[in-house]
Amino acid sequence: ESQGDAFANALGCTDPAQVLACLRTKTRDQVLRALPQGTEQFAETARTHWSPIVDGLVIPDQPRWLYESGVFNRVPTIIGSNRDEGWTWVTRSFPGEITEDQYESALQTEFGADAAAILAAYPAAEHGSPRAALAQAVTDAEYACGAERLARLIERTGTPLYLYQFNYAVDAIVPNRVVHGLDVNFLFGTDVGAPILTPPTTYVLSGRDLEVSRSMAGYWRRFADTGNPNTEDETVVHWQRFNRPEGAGRGADKYLILDDPVGIDKRLREAQCAFWEPYFFRSITAAVPAQTP
C-alpha cells in the first residue's frame, strides 16, 4: 500500500478524491518510469517490487494455509519448476564467486537461527562452490520443493494435478543451467531476451529448441482443450497424473521431465524436500529476509 502511495505521488496524483481518475490519465511510459525499476535477487535491496499481498480480500490468507485447508478452486492444474531457478537470483546478487564466509553470512541474513541446519544440508563441497550451493538451496526451498508440496496438497483432494520439471539447458544463455523464466520462452516459442539475458541481447531459438518448444506447447494446448495434457499418439510420452497413495509406494509422485528427449521421473528432490517440509519461510526473493515473521 505504501508503494502504491509512492507511485501515485510520483505521478502527481495526490488528491485522495481524484487519485484513481488521475492515474488513468497517465501514459504507459509515465507509468513505467514513475518509480525506480528493481530487479528480483537474493540479497535484499531497495527496489520497486509489485507482488501478491495477503490483503484478506483477493488473497484472503497465506496461500500455503489455504491449500492445506483445501480452500482453493479445484480445477485441473499444471505446476512445475526449472532445474536451476535459484541460479538467477544468486548470480544477480553475487556476479562473481563467493567465499565460504560470504555463503555462511548470506544464509545467516536470510534464515537466521535456521542457517546452521541449512548450511549442513547444502555444504559447498558437495556442489562445487559456495555460490552453486546457495543457488541449489534457493532452487529447492523456493521452487522445486514448493511445487512438490503444492502438488501433494492439491492431489489429496482428488483434483487432477500434473507436475513437471523443465531441464532443457541452453549453453548460449547460461552454460549448463536451466534458469528462472526459461520455460516460459519455450512454452510460447519466443526468443530469449531481457530479463534473462543481461545486458539486453537476444537469443534466437534454434531448430532443436523449437522442437522442444513444440513438444512442450502440445501438452499445454491439449490441457487447455480438455484438462488433460495427453494424446492417443503413442510417440508422445504419457504425462501421468501426480499421485501419492497411502504409503507412497511404487509409481507414486511421478513427474514429467521437459528436456530433449522428454522423460519421466518420480519423487522430485525427495530428500531435499523432506528437509524443507517443516519450514515456513517468506519468499527468499522478497524485499525482506525469509526469516522475517
Secondary structure as UniProt FT lines:
FT   HELIX           2..10
FT   TURN            11..12
FT   TURN            16..18
FT   HELIX           19..23
FT   TURN            24..25
FT   HELIX           28..33
FT   HELIX           63..68
FT   TURN            69..70
FT   STRAND          77..82
FT   TURN            83..84
FT   HELIX           85..93
FT   HELIX           100..111
FT   HELIX           112..114
FT   HELIX           115..121
FT   HELIX           124..126
FT   HELIX           130..138
FT   HELIX           139..144
FT   HELIX           145..155
FT   TURN            156..158
FT   STRAND          161..166
FT   TURN            171..173
FT   TURN            175..176
FT   TURN            180..181
FT   HELIX           182..188
FT   TURN            194..196
FT   HELIX           207..226
FT   TURN            234..235
FT   TURN            246..247
FT   TURN            250..251
FT   STRAND          254..258
FT   STRAND          263..266
FT   TURN            268..269
FT   HELIX           270..276
FT   TURN            277..278
FT   TURN            284..285
FT   TURN            290..291
//
